[in-house]
């Protein structure tokens, strides 16, 4: 089956050097996810390619437990991780581009699935997955920009 994928983006009023560390800390994804998610580090040390995490996510009444692994960590330009659960194998790729003093954050989600998973993916893409991905990036924007406004001036 060909991989299924989609891409969403948002402009965040902060430099990539601020946005990247927040997004690459998988343990903080629950702070801006549109669905409840708890991610815990399984590897010690700083975030790097090969770092492992355990994710428990709830979506539309279902709970998914997944082991995640960081596959790219290129500060401040690109961060990616992958995992596999009942919905198939997936990869999330975040890119960060400085544009006129703000950051364009692009999130691409790719799925590799068997025929049944692939069909389900397309049945839920537009009504569920895509709107959820857009809400998640909006929450990310609100969190990062809100944290910057809340910091006292240096």
Backbone as a printed PyTorch tensor [residue, N CA C, xyz], in Angstrom:
tensor([[[  0.8390,  -1.1700,   0.0000],
         [  0.0000,   0.0000,   0.0000],
         [  0.8910,   1.2430,   0.0000]],

        [[  0.4940,   2.2460,  -0.7250],
         [  1.2590,   3.4970,  -0.6600],
         [  1.0290,   4.1650,   0.6880]],

        [[  2.0160,   4.8920,   1.1760],
         [  1.8100,   5.5740,   2.4530],
         [  0.7660,   6.6760,   2.2970]],

        [[  0.0120,   6.8890,   3.3510],
         [ -0.9520,   7.9810,   3.4000],
         [ -0.3040,   9.0980,   4.2120]],

        [[ -0.5760,  10.3370,   3.8420],
         [  0.0130,  11.4360,   4.6000],
         [ -0.8270,  12.6940,   4.4520]],

        [[ -0.6140,  13.6090,   5.3550],
         [ -1.1760,  14.9380,   5.2380],
         [ -0.2690,  15.9130,   5.9650]],

        [[ -0.4570,  17.1920,   5.6800],
         [  0.4150,  18.2360,   6.2070],
         [ -0.4450,  19.4110,   6.6570]],

        [[ -0.0880,  19.9720,   7.8210],
         [ -0.7290,  21.1800,   8.3290],
         [  0.3790,  22.1280,   8.7790]],

        [[  0.0670,  23.4160,   8.8080],
         [  1.0790,  24.3640,   9.2740],
         [  0.4240,  25.5350,   9.9740]],

        [[  1.2610,  26.2750,  10.7060],
         [  0.8020,  27.4500,  11.4450],
         [  1.9950,  28.3780,  11.6460]],

        [[  1.7130,  29.6590,  11.7890],
         [  2.7470,  30.6370,  12.0780],
         [  2.7240,  30.9140,  13.5760]],

        [[  3.8890,  30.8010,  14.2100],
         [  4.0330,  31.0610,  15.6390],
         [  4.9070,  32.2950,  15.8100]],

        [[  4.4530,  33.2240,  16.6110],
         [  5.1790,  34.4740,  16.8330],
         [  6.2930,  34.2530,  17.8470]],

        [[  7.3060,  33.5270,  17.4020],
         [  8.4840,  33.2040,  18.2110],
         [  9.5410,  32.6620,  17.2590]],

        [[ 10.8070,  32.7680,  17.6170],
         [ 11.8530,  32.2300,  16.7420],
         [ 11.9110,  30.6960,  16.8070]],

        [[ 12.4440,  30.0510,  15.7550],
         [ 12.5650,  28.5900,  15.7690],
         [ 13.3230,  28.0740,  16.9950]],

        [[ 14.2870,  28.8340,  17.4770],
         [ 15.0790,  28.4060,  18.6400],
         [ 14.2260,  28.3110,  19.9050]],

        [[ 13.0630,  28.9500,  19.9120],
         [ 12.1230,  28.8430,  21.0230],
         [ 11.1130,  27.7310,  20.7760]],

        [[ 10.6190,  27.6180,  19.5550],
         [  9.5680,  26.6500,  19.2350],
         [ 10.1240,  25.2290,  19.1870]],

        [[ 11.2780,  25.0400,  18.5630],
         [ 11.8560,  23.7040,  18.3810],
         [ 12.0230,  22.9410,  19.7030]],

        [[ 12.6570,  23.5280,  20.7420],
         [ 12.8370,  22.7550,  21.9760],
         [ 11.5160,  22.3320,  22.6190]],

        [[ 10.5020,  23.1630,  22.4830],
         [  9.2010,  22.8210,  23.0550],
         [  8.5710,  21.6510,  22.3080]],

        [[  8.6000,  21.6750,  20.9900],
         [  8.0110,  20.5980,  20.1920],
         [  8.8200,  19.3050,  20.3290]],

        [[ 10.1320,  19.4200,  20.3880],
         [ 10.9660,  18.2140,  20.4360],
         [ 10.9450,  17.5230,  21.7980]],

        [[ 10.3990,  18.1770,  22.8250],
         [ 10.2500,  17.5410,  24.1300],
         [  8.9260,  16.7820,  24.1290]],

        [[  8.9770,  15.5360,  23.7240],
         [  7.7550,  14.7430,  23.5890],
         [  6.9710,  14.6680,  24.8940]],

        [[  7.6380,  14.7520,  26.0430],
         [  6.9300,  14.6760,  27.3200],
         [  5.9950,  15.8680,  27.5240]],

        [[  6.1350,  16.9200,  26.7220],
         [  5.2840,  18.1100,  26.8360],
         [  4.1610,  18.1450,  25.7940]],

        [[  4.0910,  17.1380,  24.9320],
         [  3.0590,  17.1430,  23.8880],
         [  1.6430,  17.1540,  24.4650]],

        [[  1.4540,  16.5800,  25.6430],
         [  0.1380,  16.6030,  26.2790],
         [ -0.3400,  18.0090,  26.6040]],

        [[  0.5860,  18.9660,  26.7120],
         [  0.2250,  20.3520,  27.0080],
         [ -0.4710,  21.0310,  25.8350]],

        [[ -0.2730,  20.4970,  24.6270],
         [ -0.8570,  21.1530,  23.4530],
         [ -1.5360,  20.1880,  22.4780]],

        [[ -1.7440,  18.9660,  22.8990],
         [ -2.4410,  18.0030,  22.0500],
         [ -3.9430,  18.2440,  22.1190]],

        [[ -4.6290,  18.0320,  21.0050],
         [ -6.0880,  18.2000,  21.0000],
         [ -6.7890,  17.0070,  21.6500]],

        [[ -6.1000,  15.8960,  21.8230],
         [ -6.6190,  14.7270,  22.5330],
         [ -5.7200,  14.4620,  23.7400]],

        [[ -6.2720,  13.8610,  24.8030],
         [ -5.4230,  13.5610,  25.9660],
         [ -4.2880,  12.6080,  25.5830]],

        [[ -3.0740,  12.9880,  25.9570],
         [ -1.9030,  12.1420,  25.6920],
         [ -0.9090,  12.3140,  26.8370]],

        [[ -0.3250,  11.1960,  27.2270],
         [  0.7160,  11.1930,  28.2580],
         [  1.9350,  10.5020,  27.6410]],

        [[  3.0560,  11.2180,  27.5760],
         [  4.2720,  10.6560,  26.9890],
         [  5.3720,  10.7050,  28.0250]],

        [[  6.0180,   9.5770,  28.2370],
         [  7.0960,   9.4680,  29.2310],
         [  8.3690,   8.9570,  28.5660]],

        [[  9.4800,   9.5470,  28.9880],
         [ 10.7800,   9.1330,  28.4510],
         [ 11.1150,   7.7300,  28.9390]],

        [[ 11.6320,   6.9060,  28.0430],
         [ 12.1240,   5.5750,  28.3890],
         [ 13.6530,   5.5500,  28.3720]],

        [[ 14.2760,   6.5410,  27.7120],
         [ 15.7340,   6.6160,  27.6550],
         [ 16.1920,   7.7860,  28.5180]],

        [[ 17.3510,   7.6050,  29.1080],
         [ 17.9390,   8.6740,  29.9250],
         [ 18.7200,   9.6300,  29.0270]],

        [[ 18.9590,  10.8220,  29.5390],
         [ 19.7970,  11.7690,  28.8150],
         [ 19.0030,  12.7460,  27.9850]],

        [[ 19.7220,  13.6210,  27.2930],
         [ 19.0530,  14.6360,  26.4670],
         [ 18.4050,  14.0140,  25.2350]],

        [[ 17.4620,  14.7370,  24.6580],
         [ 16.7630,  14.2860,  23.4580],
         [ 17.7700,  14.1700,  22.3120]],

        [[ 17.7120,  13.0450,  21.6060],
         [ 18.6150,  12.8000,  20.4730],
         [ 17.9760,  11.7430,  19.5840]],

        [[ 18.5010,  11.5870,  18.3930],
         [ 18.0430,  10.5040,  17.5160],
         [ 18.2310,   9.1920,  18.2850]],

        [[ 17.1830,   8.3860,  18.3070],
         [ 17.2150,   7.1180,  19.0360],
         [ 16.5560,   7.1890,  20.4060]],

        [[ 16.2890,   8.3920,  20.9260],
         [ 15.5920,   8.5040,  22.2170],
         [ 14.2430,   7.8170,  22.1080]],

        [[ 13.8570,   7.1170,  23.2110],
         [ 12.6260,   6.3420,  23.1980],
         [ 11.6530,   6.8730,  24.2500]],

        [[ 10.3560,   6.7460,  23.9020],
         [  9.2870,   7.2370,  24.7640],
         [  8.1240,   6.2530,  24.7170]],

        [[  7.2970,   6.2770,  25.7640],
         [  6.0510,   5.5070,  25.7700],
         [  4.9080,   6.5110,  25.8050]],

        [[  3.9950,   6.3620,  24.8570],
         [  2.8560,   7.2630,  24.7150],
         [  1.5630,   6.5130,  24.9970]],

        [[  0.7010,   7.1390,  25.7880],
         [ -0.6540,   6.6420,  25.9760],
         [ -1.5780,   7.7720,  25.5540]],

        [[ -2.3330,   7.5300,  24.4930],
         [ -3.2190,   8.5590,  23.9380],
         [ -4.6440,   8.0420,  23.9010]],

        [[ -5.5790,   8.9600,  24.1080],
         [ -6.9880,   8.6270,  24.0210],
         [ -7.6160,   9.4800,  22.9300]],

        [[ -8.3930,   8.8200,  22.0770],
         [ -9.0500,   9.5320,  20.9850],
         [-10.3730,   8.8530,  20.6640]],

        [[-11.4500,   9.6020,  20.7660],
         [-12.7840,   9.1200,  20.4110],
         [-13.1120,   7.7870,  21.0840]],

        [[-12.8050,   7.7010,  22.3850],
         [-13.1490,   6.5200,  23.1700],
         [-12.1490,   5.3850,  23.1220]],

        [[-11.1230,   5.4840,  22.2900],
         [-10.1140,   4.4190,  22.1920],
         [ -8.8150,   4.8820,  22.8510]],

        [[ -8.0850,   3.9420,  23.4380],
         [ -6.7840,   4.2240,  24.0480],
         [ -5.7200,   3.4890,  23.2590]],

        [[ -4.6490,   4.2210,  22.9300],
         [ -3.5310,   3.6600,  22.1610],
         [ -2.2510,   3.8290,  22.9670]],

        [[ -1.5430,   2.7300,  23.1930],
         [ -0.2430,   2.7820,  23.8530],
         [  0.8070,   2.4510,  22.8020]],

        [[  1.8000,   3.3230,  22.6930],
         [  2.7670,   3.2100,  21.6100],
         [  4.1600,   3.5320,  22.1120]],

        [[  5.1510,   2.8120,  21.6140],
         [  6.5390,   3.1930,  21.8390],
         [  6.9480,   4.1050,  20.6880]],

        [[  7.4990,   5.2610,  21.0360],
         [  7.9390,   6.2440,  20.0510],
         [  9.4560,   6.3010,  20.0380]],

        [[ 10.0280,   6.6110,  18.8900],
         [ 11.4760,   6.7890,  18.7880],
         [ 11.7570,   8.0430,  17.9590]],

        [[ 12.6890,   8.8490,  18.4340],
         [ 13.0950,  10.0520,  17.7140],
         [ 13.9460,   9.6250,  16.5180]],

        [[ 13.5820,  10.1000,  15.3280],
         [ 14.3060,   9.7250,  14.1100],
         [ 15.0860,  10.8880,  13.4970]],

        [[ 14.7430,  12.1190,  13.8550],
         [ 15.5000,  13.3080,  13.4080],
         [ 15.5000,  14.3330,  14.5270]],

        [[ 16.6540,  14.9590,  14.7090],
         [ 16.7890,  16.0200,  15.7100],
         [ 17.8240,  16.9870,  15.1680]],

        [[ 17.3410,  17.9720,  14.4130],
         [ 18.2220,  18.9320,  13.7460],
         [ 17.8310,  20.3390,  14.1960]],

        [[ 18.3400,  20.7410,  15.3610],
         [ 18.0310,  22.0370,  15.9570],
         [ 18.5290,  23.1610,  15.0730]],

        [[ 17.7460,  24.1510,  14.7270],
         [ 16.3360,  24.3850,  15.0460],
         [ 15.4170,  24.1140,  13.8630]],

        [[ 15.8020,  23.2440,  12.9350],
         [ 15.0770,  23.1330,  11.6590],
         [ 14.1090,  21.9630,  11.5440]],

        [[ 14.4190,  20.7960,  12.1100],
         [ 13.5860,  19.6200,  11.8650],
         [ 13.6310,  18.6530,  13.0410]],

        [[ 12.4640,  18.1270,  13.3810],
         [ 12.3300,  17.1250,  14.4340],
         [ 11.3270,  16.0840,  13.9530]],

        [[ 11.6300,  14.8000,  14.1390],
         [ 10.7090,  13.7450,  13.7150],
         [ 10.7690,  12.5800,  14.6910]],

        [[  9.6320,  11.9030,  14.7960],
         [  9.5670,  10.6780,  15.5890],
         [  8.6000,   9.7280,  14.9050]],

        [[  8.7080,   8.4440,  15.2680],
         [  7.8160,   7.4510,  14.6780],
         [  7.3840,   6.4410,  15.7180]],

        [[  6.3270,   5.7150,  15.3770],
         [  5.7980,   4.6770,  16.2440],
         [  4.8590,   3.7910,  15.4450]],

        [[  4.2830,   2.8140,  16.1330],
         [  3.3390,   1.9100,  15.4820],
         [  2.3190,   1.4770,  16.5160]],

        [[  1.0490,   1.5190,  16.1350],
         [ -0.0320,   1.0590,  17.0000],
         [ -1.0860,   0.3650,  16.1420]],

        [[ -2.2880,   0.2080,  16.6820],
         [ -3.3480,  -0.5010,  15.9580],
         [ -3.7380,   0.1870,  14.6580]],

        [[ -3.4460,   1.4850,  14.5420],
         [ -3.8040,   2.2070,  13.3160],
         [ -2.7390,   2.0810,  12.2330]],

        [[ -1.5790,   1.4980,  12.5720],
         [ -0.4970,   1.3370,  11.6060],
         [  0.7690,   2.0260,  12.0790]],

        [[  1.7520,   2.0310,  11.2140],
         [  3.0290,   2.6840,  11.5030],
         [  2.9170,   4.1470,  11.0620]],

        [[  3.4370,   5.0500,  11.8780],
         [  3.3090,   6.4680,  11.5670],
         [  4.5990,   7.2090,  11.8630]],

        [[  4.7510,   8.3380,  11.2020],
         [  5.8910,   9.2300,  11.4300],
         [  5.3680,  10.6550,  11.4500]],

        [[  5.7960,  11.4180,  12.4480],
         [  5.4750,  12.8390,  12.5460],
         [  6.7600,  13.6110,  12.2580]],

        [[  6.6770,  14.5340,  11.3250],
         [  7.8390,  15.3420,  10.9420],
         [  7.4650,  16.8090,  11.1230]],

        [[  8.2100,  17.4950,  11.9720],
         [  7.9970,  18.9210,  12.2080],
         [  9.1610,  19.6810,  11.5880]],

        [[  8.8500,  20.7050,  10.8100],
         [  9.8880,  21.5950,  10.3070],
         [  9.5920,  23.0030,  10.8000]],

        [[ 10.6660,  23.7740,  10.9760],
         [ 10.5920,  25.1130,  11.5520],
         [ 11.3580,  26.0530,  10.6360]],

        [[ 10.6550,  27.0320,  10.0640],
         [ 11.2880,  27.9740,   9.1420],
         [ 11.0660,  29.3950,   9.6370]],

        [[ 12.1610,  30.1350,   9.7840],
         [ 12.0710,  31.5440,  10.1640],
         [ 11.5990,  32.3350,   8.9620]],

        [[ 10.5300,  33.1230,   9.1680],
         [  9.9830,  33.9650,   8.0990],
         [  9.5660,  35.2990,   8.7060]],

        [[ 10.2970,  36.3490,   8.3590],
         [  9.9640,  37.6910,   8.8280],
         [  9.8150,  37.7600,  10.3420]],

        [[ 10.7140,  37.1090,  11.0660],
         [ 10.7350,  37.1800,  12.5230],
         [  9.7880,  36.2390,  13.2410]],

        [[  9.0350,  35.4450,  12.4940],
         [  8.1400,  34.4510,  13.0960],
         [  8.5170,  33.0790,  12.5540]],

        [[  7.9380,  32.0280,  13.1180],
         [  8.2720,  30.6690,  12.6890],
         [  7.0870,  30.0110,  12.0160]],

        [[  7.3120,  29.5110,  10.8030],
         [  6.3320,  28.6610,  10.1450],
         [  6.6040,  27.2360,  10.6150]],

        [[  5.6430,  26.6700,  11.3460],
         [  5.7460,  25.2880,  11.8150],
         [  4.9040,  24.4280,  10.8840]],

        [[  5.5390,  23.4390,  10.2710],
         [  4.8280,  22.5020,   9.4080],
         [  4.9060,  21.1230,  10.0460]],

        [[  3.7650,  20.4810,  10.1470],
         [  3.6950,  19.1270,  10.7000],
         [  3.1710,  18.2140,   9.6070]],

        [[  3.9870,  17.2480,   9.2410],
         [  3.5620,  16.2390,   8.2730],
         [  3.4120,  14.9220,   9.0130]],

        [[  2.3020,  14.2450,   8.7630],
         [  2.0620,  12.9540,   9.3880],
         [  1.9360,  11.9290,   8.2630]],

        [[  2.7950,  10.9050,   8.3170],
         [  2.8070,   9.8430,   7.3090],
         [  2.4280,   8.5300,   7.9680]],

        [[  1.6170,   7.7620,   7.2740],
         [  1.1620,   6.4710,   7.7740],
         [  1.5250,   5.3830,   6.7750]],

        [[  2.0440,   4.2730,   7.2740],
         [  2.2210,   3.0610,   6.4810],
         [  1.2620,   2.0490,   7.0820]],

        [[  0.3830,   1.5070,   6.2750],
         [ -0.6630,   0.6630,   6.8200],
         [ -1.0150,  -0.4540,   5.8530]],

        [[ -1.6500,  -1.4960,   6.4060],
         [ -2.1720,  -2.5420,   5.5330],
         [ -3.4450,  -2.0110,   4.8700]],

        [[ -4.0550,  -2.8000,   4.0080],
         [ -5.2090,  -2.3220,   3.2400],
         [ -6.3400,  -1.8420,   4.1480]],

        [[ -6.6860,  -2.6160,   5.1560],
         [ -7.7720,  -2.2260,   6.0600],
         [ -7.4570,  -0.9350,   6.8000]],

        [[ -6.2370,  -0.8190,   7.3240],
         [ -5.8350,   0.4040,   8.0230],
         [ -5.8260,   1.5910,   7.0670]],

        [[ -5.3940,   1.3570,   5.8400],
         [ -5.3160,   2.4300,   4.8440],
         [ -6.7130,   2.9600,   4.5260]],

        [[ -7.6740,   2.0590,   4.3580],
         [ -9.0520,   2.4740,   4.0860],
         [ -9.6340,   3.2520,   5.2740]],

        [[ -9.3950,   2.7620,   6.4870],
         [ -9.8670,   3.4700,   7.6780],
         [ -9.2310,   4.8510,   7.7510]],

        [[ -7.9340,   4.9320,   7.4310],
         [ -7.2540,   6.2230,   7.4570],
         [ -8.0050,   7.2340,   6.5890]],

        [[ -8.3540,   6.8440,   5.3750],
         [ -9.0330,   7.7750,   4.4810],
         [-10.4680,   8.0700,   4.9080]],

        [[-11.1020,   7.1220,   5.5660],
         [-12.4550,   7.3730,   6.0500],
         [-12.4670,   8.3690,   7.2100]],

        [[-11.4010,   8.3830,   8.0080],
         [-11.3680,   9.2910,   9.1690],
         [-10.4710,  10.5040,   8.9480]],

        [[ -9.7610,  10.5710,   7.8190],
         [ -8.8270,  11.6810,   7.5920],
         [ -9.5160,  13.0380,   7.6800]],

        [[-10.4740,  13.2630,   6.8450],
         [-11.0770,  14.5950,   6.7930],
         [-11.9830,  14.8960,   7.9830]],

        [[-12.8240,  13.9580,   8.4200],
         [-13.6860,  14.3230,   9.5490],
         [-12.9890,  14.3110,  10.9110]],

        [[-11.8610,  13.6000,  11.0630],
         [-11.2560,  13.4440,  12.3860],
         [ -9.7880,  13.8720,  12.4270]],

        [[ -8.9240,  13.2120,  11.6650],
         [ -7.4740,  13.4050,  11.8010],
         [ -7.0240,  14.7990,  11.4020]],

        [[ -7.4710,  15.2680,  10.2660],
         [ -7.0300,  16.5770,   9.7790],
         [ -7.5050,  17.7080,  10.6910]],

        [[ -8.7840,  17.7690,  11.0740],
         [ -9.1930,  18.8250,  12.0140],
         [ -8.4580,  18.7420,  13.3530]],

        [[ -8.2070,  17.5350,  13.8200],
         [ -7.4780,  17.3580,  15.0740],
         [ -6.0500,  17.8970,  14.9540]],

        [[ -5.3900,  17.6240,  13.8360],
         [ -4.0170,  18.1210,  13.6190],
         [ -4.0000,  19.6450,  13.5600]],

        [[ -5.0120,  20.2340,  12.9520],
         [ -5.0940,  21.7040,  12.9040],
         [ -5.3080,  22.2880,  14.3000]],

        [[ -6.2190,  21.6800,  15.0790],
         [ -6.4560,  22.1560,  16.4500],
         [ -5.1970,  22.0340,  17.2880]],

        [[ -4.4720,  20.9430,  17.1130],
         [ -3.2500,  20.7270,  17.8840],
         [ -2.2260,  21.8280,  17.6070]],

        [[ -2.0330,  22.1850,  16.3380],
         [ -1.0810,  23.2600,  16.0380],
         [ -1.5810,  24.6040,  16.5690]],

        [[ -2.8770,  24.8370,  16.5630],
         [ -3.4130,  26.0720,  17.1420],
         [ -3.1250,  26.1200,  18.6430]],

        [[ -3.2730,  24.9830,  19.3180],
         [ -2.9540,  24.9050,  20.7460],
         [ -1.4610,  25.1230,  20.9860]],

        [[ -0.6190,  24.5740,  20.1070],
         [  0.8270,  24.8020,  20.2070],
         [  1.1230,  26.2950,  20.1220]],

        [[  0.5510,  26.9610,  19.1410],
         [  0.7430,  28.4010,  18.9580],
         [  0.3260,  29.1580,  20.2230]],

        [[ -0.8560,  28.8600,  20.7500],
         [ -1.3430,  29.5370,  21.9450],
         [ -0.4190,  29.3070,  23.1300]],

        [[  0.0650,  28.0930,  23.2890],
         [  0.9370,  27.7560,  24.4250],
         [  2.2680,  28.4950,  24.3200]],

        [[  2.9310,  28.4270,  23.1620],
         [  4.2380,  29.0660,  23.0030],
         [  4.1090,  30.5840,  23.1530]],

        [[  3.1610,  31.1720,  22.4370],
         [  3.0030,  32.6230,  22.4960],
         [  2.5490,  33.0710,  23.8810]],

        [[  1.6870,  32.2870,  24.5370],
         [  1.2510,  32.6080,  25.8950],
         [  2.3980,  32.5430,  26.8880]],

        [[  3.2570,  31.5290,  26.7570],
         [  4.4150,  31.3980,  27.6470],
         [  5.3620,  32.5800,  27.4610]],

        [[  5.5390,  33.0260,  26.2150],
         [  6.4290,  34.1720,  25.9650],
         [  5.8630,  35.4530,  26.5780]],

        [[  4.5630,  35.6400,  26.4850],
         [  3.9330,  36.8460,  27.0690],
         [  3.9990,  36.8030,  28.5920]],

        [[  3.9420,  35.5990,  29.1690],
         [  3.9230,  35.4620,  30.6240],
         [  5.3060,  35.6380,  31.2520]],

        [[  6.3770,  35.5000,  30.4570],
         [  7.7320,  35.6350,  31.0070],
         [  8.0050,  37.0850,  31.3480]],

        [[  8.5670,  37.3440,  32.5330],
         [  8.9420,  38.7220,  32.8590],
         [ 10.1160,  39.1680,  32.0020]],

        [[ 10.1740,  40.4580,  31.6410],
         [ 11.3020,  40.9240,  30.8360],
         [ 12.6220,  40.7130,  31.5700]],

        [[ 13.6640,  40.3990,  30.8130],
         [ 14.9870,  40.1310,  31.4110],
         [ 15.6810,  41.4220,  31.7980]]])
